[in-house]
Amino acid sequence: MINLYVIKALQSLTSKGYAKTRFSWQYYYYTLTDSGVEYLRNWLGLPNGVVPATHKKAARPQPTGGRPERRPRNNDGEGYKRRENKETAGGNFQPQYN
């Protein structure tokens, strides 16, 4: 029953131009306009600094400068591992075929 009150309130705000309605896949999506935010702020008696969280921009961390630290590629913290007994063919390698 409460959803009905919310729907009717938002339909009223839409008819006054304070909200926009979008219908998709059997759901209604309502978005407040800037004038709708002002109207609700005045109606609820909120100070001017109060805005919806969706209107605030997320603060992105600023880089402190310098080169970022490289992380090791494996879980033990040693970076790339090399094989201990690496067998390589030297310059004078001559394969033998049987």
C-alpha positions, 0 to 999 in steps of 0.5 A, a space after each residue: 500500500 505504501 508503494 501506491 502513496 509513493 507512486 501517486 506523489 511522484 505522479 503529482 510531482 511529474 504533473 507539476 514539472 518537478 520530476 521526469 518519468 521513464 517507463 521501461 520493462 514494466 517499471 517506472 523510473 522517476 528522476 527529480 529535476 533541479 526545480 523539483 529539488 528546490 521545491 522539496 527542499 522548501 517544502 521540507 524546510 531543509 537548508 540550501 546546502 542539502 542536495 541529493 546524493 545523486 547530484 554530488 560528484 564523487 571525489 576522486 583520489 588525486 595522484 601524489 606524484 612520482 611513479 607508482 610502485 610496482 606490485 609483484 606478479 605472484 603471491 609470495 612477494 618476490 616478483 617473477 621467478 626464474 628457474 634455478 637450473 636453466 639449461 640453455 644451448 650454447 653457441 657450439 651446440 650440435 644435436 645428435 640424431 639416432 
